[in-house]
Amino acid sequence: MPTKPAGAQWLKEHFKLDRFSLTHSSYIGNNDSIELTSRGNIEQVYGPRYAPRADSPLNHLVFMAKYDDINLDFLKSVFDRIENAEMETAINAESKTKYLRKIGFLYEFLTGKIINLEKPVSANYTELLKPGNYLTGLPGNDQKWKIKNNLLGDQNYCPVVRRTKLLNSLLESDTRVKIDQLKKTYPTEIFQRATNYLYNKETKSSYEIEKEIPSPDRMQTFVSLLMKGGSEANETFLGKDRLTHLQNAIVDPRFAAKDFRDFQNYVGESLPNGHDLIHYICPPPQMVSSLMDGLRHTAIRSLGTFPEARAAILAFGFVFIHPFEDGNGRLHRFLIHDILVHDNLVPSGLIIPVSAHMLNNIKEYDNVLEKYSKPLMQRIKYTKQDIGEITVTNPSEVEGYFKYPDLTDQCIYLIQTIHATLEDDMPGELIFLQRYDEAKKELQRIVDMPDKLINLMLIFLHQNQGKFPKRRREQFSLLTDEEIACMEEAYNKVFTPGQFSG
């Protein structure tokens, strides 16, 4: 027989939800098969024995609960198209299996409507999400449905992270072991010096991603904030007062915020023809406070899960909500470090400079941001005035997208970035410092110059691929040509020309 849609795919077609993208689509056919599409989604065919006994929304919702990925945004749109009385009648007509109870719980969770049960549920508690399939939050029992609610958030904001094969393999690689190995490989004094340098590099890179050059005082302020990362209590580190204080500290004082934004914001760029290319439209202003309340609740419910994943959930969640006019990207990257230290993955006084890796691999960073923004831009409708102001005209249709994001890709990206930084970037910095010290000693043997001049000479040699630039000769007028030639030779014995050119 030809394949027929089932579960989420049937619901998508039945309710004409064409603009939704499903990570797992199910069909009923003769032979079992599974295929990974070019978009990275799974299409799976099940044999006839799996077919729902009748094509009704409730039967396909149960099939979805059994076999498809959970998508809260999609489910909310499905539930919004089913009358409360219809759902109530259908659920009361069925025996209360664990899947039916999950559907009932999620219906109330996502719509705020109540289903009146004719008889109380008499069953053992069952987990809403399978911990093997999803990252889960601290559970709370729902007595009505006998459900252990282990979602990562609440009705205001609730991200979902699927434990894909790739994510699981990344989580199995112990980041703490990588950090310990680095500390054992290099001398303590080198590691301490590198730490101070990397705080500055992280700050500079985070501003460069935004194409900004901070003033020295703002640079030092950001470094000071990073050094204090992880010190705030979990319950308050996403509080409005703290975030506003941080925003004020890192942006130009003229753009310091007093509160979360009360206007529609968007991310875009100006084109030569005078038009704007809009990459992302932020949540409407009336949603910002509730989304941030939900994000704070997610910080509490997610405590105890993998720190790298929690950093991704909260930091990317923050930047997608975009609660301020300016500084959201820098705060987002600050929060990554803040959470990693708070959750004791990164020791206090150490930093994994992920912003530097993001800057050096900016296309990958842009791609992971676009994986969230592109599907939204296909669904959102808006008007734009001549003065640049935007108004979202279908807020109810995209509300679920902002409230219930799938952040699986963002978790994968951040963990890969952390691992690459630890395995490639930081060893390179540590080796550079070791060789820098070695080269410094060699230059000191040639001429016993003041420390300031030796460092300046090394900078010039480093910037000019091991060759002393003639235009700098006047600054070293006290040296002979032979001494400078010896310094070039000493430098190139330590550093291969072109190495560490970043």
C-alpha positions, 0 to 999 in steps of 0.5 A, a space after each residue: 500500500 502507498 504510504 499515509 501520513 501519521 502522527 505529527 505529519 498527519 496533524 500538520 496536513 490535516 490542520 494545514 500547518 504548512 509553515 511548520 518544520 518537523 524534525 521527525 515525520 511518520 508514515 504508515 506503509 508496507 515496509 519499515 524504513 527510515 531516512 535522513 533528509 537533506 535538511 537533517 530531519 527524519 522521515 520514518 515509515 512504519 508497518 500497517 500494525 502501527 496505524 492509528 485505528 481511525 484518523 482522528 486528531 486524538 489518535 494521531 496525537 497519541 501516535 505522535 506522543 509515542 513515536 515523533 519528536 515533541 514540538 511544543 510550538 507545533 502542539 500548541 498550534 494543533 491544540 488551538 484548532 481543537 475545541 475544548 469540548 471536543 478534546 474533553 469528550 475524546 479524552 473521557 471516552 478513552 482509557 487513560 494510558 500514559 500517552 493519553 495522560 501526556 496529551 491531556 497534560 500538554 493540552 492544559 499546559 499549552 492552552 491554559 484550558 481545563 479538561 474536566 475528567 469524569 473519573 480521576 486518573 488511577 495510575 502510577 506517575 510517568 515521566 513526561 519526557 524520556 530522559 534518554 531522548 531529551 534533556 530534562 528539568 527538575 521534575 514536579 508531580 502533576 496529581 491530576 494526570 499522574 505525570 512527572 513534569 520534567 520539562 525545562 521551563 514553564 508556560 511562559 518559556 519552555 525550550 526543548 533539547 532533543 538528545 540526538 546521537 550527535 548531542 549524546 556523543 558530545 555530552 559523553 566527552 568530559 569537558 572537565 577532563 579536557 581542562 585538567 589535561 590542559 592544566 597538567 600539560 603546561 607549567 602553572 605560571 604559563 597557565 596563569 599568564 594565559 588566563 589573564 591574556 584570555 580574559 582580554 582576548 574574550 572581551 576583544 573578540 566579543 566586541 569584534 563580533 559586533 564590529 565594535 571597538 571598545 574604549 579602554 575603560 569599557 574593555 577593562 569593565 568587561 574583563 572585570 565582569 568576566 573575572 566575577 563570572 559565576 558568583 551570582 546565585 542561580 535564582 538571581 543571575 537572570 534577574 532584571 536588575 542584574 542584567 540591566 546593570 550588566 548591560 549598562 556596564 558594557 554599552 556606550 552610556 548613551 544607550 544604557 537601558 533602564 528596563 527591558 525594551 518596550 518597543 519592537 526590535 529587529 536584527 538587520 543590515 542596511 543595503 546600498 539601495 537604502 532598504 533594510 535586510 531583516 535577519 530576525 524580528 525579536 519577540 513583540 515588546 508585550 511578550 518580553 517580560 513574560 519570556 524573561 520570567 520564563 527564562 529565569 524559571 528555566 534557569 531553576 528547572 535546568 539546574 543539574 543538567 549538563 553545564 555546557 547544554 545549560 549554558 546554551 539553553 540560557 544564553 541562546 534563549 536570552 539572545 533570541 528574546 533580545 530584551 535590550 536595544 543594545 548589548 544583547 550579543 555581548 551579554 549572551 556570550 558573557 552568560 556562557 562563561 557565567 554559567 560554566 563557572 557557576 555550574 563548576 565546569 570551569 574553575 573560578 579564575 579560568 575562562 574558555 574564550 569561546 568568543 574568539 573561536 566564534 569570531 574566527 569561525 563566524 560563518 558557523 556562529 551565524 549559521 546557528 543563529 540563522 537556524 533559529 531565525 530563518 523558520 521564524 521569518 517564514 512565518 512572521 508577518 509585519 509592517 515596516 514604516 518609513 522611519 524603520 519601525 516594525 509592527 508584527 501583525 500576527 503575534 498570536 501565530 508566532 507566540 509559540 515559536 518564541 515561547 517554546 524553542 527547540 534549542 538542540 542545534 544551539 546546544 550542539 554548536 556550543 559544546 562543539 565550540 567549547 571542545 574546539 577551544 579547549 583542544 585547539 585554540 587554548 593549546 595554541 595560546 599556551 604554546 605561544 606564551 611558552 615560546 614568547 618567553 623563550 624568545 624574550 630570553 634569547 633577545 635579552 641575551 643579545 642586548 640587555 634592553 628594558 623589558 618594554 623594548 624587548 616586548 615591543 621588538 617581539 611584537 614587531 617581529 611577530 607582526 612582520 613574520 619574523 622580519 624586523 620592519 625598517 619603518 620601526 628602525 628609529 625606535 631602536 636607534 640604539 641597536 646596531 644592524 648586526 644586533 637586530 639581525 641576531 634578534 631576527 635569527 633568534 626569533 625565527 629559531 623559536 617561532 616558525 615564520 607565519 606561525 601564531 599569526 593571529 
